[in-house]
Amino acid sequence: MWPFKRKEPVTETRSSGTGYTSQVMQARADYITGIDGVAELTGTVQGCVSLWTGGLSLSDVEGTELLTPRILALAARALALRGEAVFVIRDTGLVPCSDWDLTTRYSKPTAYRVGIPDTGGGKTETVLAGEVMHLRIGCDMGMPYVGQSPLRRARLTAGLLQTLESALSEVYANAPIGSQIVPFPEAPEKDMDALARGFRGNRGRVLIRESVNVQAAGGPVPAQDWKASDVTPDLSKAMTKETLAAARSSIEMVYGVLPGLSNVATTGPMVRESQRHLAQWALMPIAAMIGQEASEKLGSAVKLDVMRPLQAFDAGGRARALGAIVQTLAMAKEAGVDPAQALALVDWKD
């Protein structure tokens, strides 16, 4: 028999753009960029995060006692800065997780490897998806199991805001703000140092110095006398004020906060409208998502309401509407009309 076998052709294997490896790499990249953004250190972002944290922690919770204000505050901060939050369900309550990995089937998580923080050092556990509450916002079609924070969805604006604030801080730290250059005739270095010390030590006093205008034998007079030259940088030409205001307004809009709330000329009605907009269009959908996730994992109907505790509604308009409803129902009863049918005609429900 022939001692050698025929060599089989080598099959070249390549990874596709939507394969498992690319998905894992993209997930890790999203995880890293989601928590390492420098823009989240700015005051504008932290102000928006505080509004999210305060609004969700005050929610009215029905159907469970596990969603305490502390847990809701942790979830709100994680969602605002990271885009997702993971809690392990235990008998003692919901345990927050600092890190996690997951496996999916049909784009739905099936198991998690979570990291639980502790003072003596965290530990890692492997749990099933039914034991985990995974809250996420801003999901993408490519990875519906990974959340995205508002900052990641506005990278250009977040980077611009951080660059502007860093540049301004460096200017105020290193630029010669308030410094002036004063001309002086030729003199020894010792006299120049004494003169400089005299300027520093006599703030607020009138200093009399000899002029530099010297005219001898009918010679020309110098064109410049004791005229100080300011070396403070003119930042208005760079439009830093307008650019910084636009970047802050864009970040606030990403978080659902109307820019008018931070305007120095804002009024009470504008503040109420900003709070109503934040509660209705930003926090209430997140509260509905948290309620749905809690209902699926806890086995009971859970409902969260942000509008009532924040009073994010027009009290006067509600009072007028209530008066009109009561009057209309009374008129319908006198006319013999069924109020339920009348309300159904105008699509009025609970």
Secondary structure, DSSP 8 states (H G I E B T S, - for coil): --SS------------TTSHHHHHHHHHHHHHHHH--GGGGSHHHHHHHHHHHHHHHT-EEES-SS--HHHHHHHHHHHHHTSEEEEEEETTEEEE-SEEEEEEETTEEEEEEEEE--TT--EEEEEEGGGEEEEE-S--SS-TTS---TTGGGHHHHHHHHHHHHHHHHHHHHS-TT-EE----S--HHHHHHHHHHHHH-TTS------S----TT----S--S--EE----GGGGTHHHHHHHHHHHHHHHTT--GGGG-TT--HHHHHHHHHHIIIIIIHHHHHHHHHHHHHHHSS--EEE-HHHHT-S-HHHHHHHHHHHHHHHHHHHHHT--HHHHHHHTT---
